[in-house]
Amino acid sequence: MDLFRSNMRKSASSKNIAKERLKLVLVHDRVNVSPTFLEMIKGDIIRVISDYMEIDEDSLEVKITKTKSDEGDTMVPALVANIPIKRMKGAAR
């Protein structure tokens, strides 16, 4: 019985992951952003932030998602960046 429950959790988790990925694909399509464009943004962010801190470039994530507008209940695209910081550089301390 526990094996069955374990498989159910994995499939539910896989289902949720697939659902989130599909949402991201749809958002990217709606705002007409290519993966190449996101990589360009990622490169620009790395260049700017690298002046102030050392970051884990391999773990940096940039994605476009949706968030609720400040002016109402409408959903608007949002650029989200997850930037792991290894250490701050001298002048930024």
Secondary structure per residue as TSV (DSSP state, phi and psi in degrees):
chain	resnum	aa	ss	phi	psi
A	1	M	-	360.0	-40.0
A	2	D	H	-64.4	-34.9
A	3	L	H	-62.2	-40.9
A	4	F	H	-63.4	-44.0
A	5	R	H	-64.5	-39.7
A	6	S	H	-61.8	-43.9
A	7	N	H	-65.0	-36.1
A	8	M	H	-63.2	-43.3
A	9	R	H	-64.0	-41.7
A	10	K	H	-63.3	-43.1
A	11	S	H	-69.6	-35.4
A	12	A	H	-65.9	-40.8
A	13	S	H	-65.6	-44.2
A	14	S	H	-61.9	-38.6
A	15	K	H	-62.0	-45.2
A	16	N	H	-65.4	-39.5
A	17	I	H	-63.6	-46.6
A	18	A	H	-62.0	-39.3
A	19	K	H	-63.5	-44.4
A	20	E	H	-64.9	-40.8
A	21	R	H	-62.6	-41.8
A	22	L	H	-62.9	-41.3
A	23	K	H	-59.3	-43.6
A	24	L	H	-64.0	-41.2
A	25	V	H	-61.0	-43.6
A	26	L	H	-64.6	-41.7
A	27	V	H	-62.9	-44.7
A	28	H	H	-60.4	-41.7
A	29	D	H	-64.1	-41.7
A	30	R	H	-67.4	-34.6
A	31	V	T	-94.9	3.3
A	32	N	T	56.5	53.1
A	33	V	-	-114.2	125.0
A	34	S	-	-88.4	158.8
A	35	P	H	-58.8	-33.0
A	36	T	H	-63.3	-41.7
A	37	F	H	-63.0	-42.9
A	38	L	H	-63.2	-37.2
A	39	E	H	-66.4	-35.6
A	40	M	H	-64.4	-43.6
A	41	I	H	-61.7	-44.9
A	42	K	H	-57.7	-44.8
A	43	G	H	-61.9	-41.7
A	44	D	H	-64.1	-42.6
A	45	I	H	-61.5	-44.9
A	46	I	H	-59.2	-45.6
A	47	R	H	-61.4	-43.7
A	48	V	H	-70.7	-47.5
A	49	I	H	-70.4	-29.7
A	50	S	T	-62.0	-19.3
A	51	D	T	-68.7	-25.2
A	52	Y	T	-111.7	-24.7
A	53	M	E	-154.3	156.4
A	54	E	E	-91.7	125.1
A	55	I	E	-118.2	160.5
A	56	D	-	-87.9	92.4
A	57	E	G	-62.7	-32.1
A	58	D	G	-68.4	-26.8
A	59	S	G	-99.1	-3.4
A	60	L	-	-64.7	131.5
A	61	E	E	-122.5	134.6
A	62	V	E	-129.6	127.6
A	63	K	E	-147.0	161.9
A	64	I	E	-109.5	130.4
A	65	T	E	-134.1	-170.7
A	66	K	E	-116.2	146.5
A	67	T	E	-141.3	159.7
A	68	K	E	-74.2	135.1
A	69	S	-	-67.7	147.5
A	70	D	T	-69.6	-21.9
A	71	E	T	-96.8	11.9
A	72	G	S	161.6	-162.9
A	73	D	S	-93.4	8.2
A	74	T	-	-76.2	151.9
A	75	M	E	-97.4	137.2
A	76	V	E	-128.7	154.0
A	77	P	E	-67.0	148.1
A	78	A	E	-139.1	137.2
A	79	L	E	-89.1	124.1
A	80	V	E	-118.8	128.3
A	81	A	E	-123.8	128.0
A	82	N	E	-108.0	110.6
A	83	I	-	-121.7	99.7
A	84	P	-	-69.6	126.6
A	85	I	E	-98.6	125.9
A	86	K	E	-83.0	-46.2
A	87	R	E	-165.2	156.2
A	88	M	E	-85.1	146.4
A	89	K	-	-86.6	162.1
A	90	G	G	-46.1	-54.3
A	91	A	G	-70.6	-23.1
A	92	A	G	-83.0	-11.4
A	93	R	-	-72.3	360.0
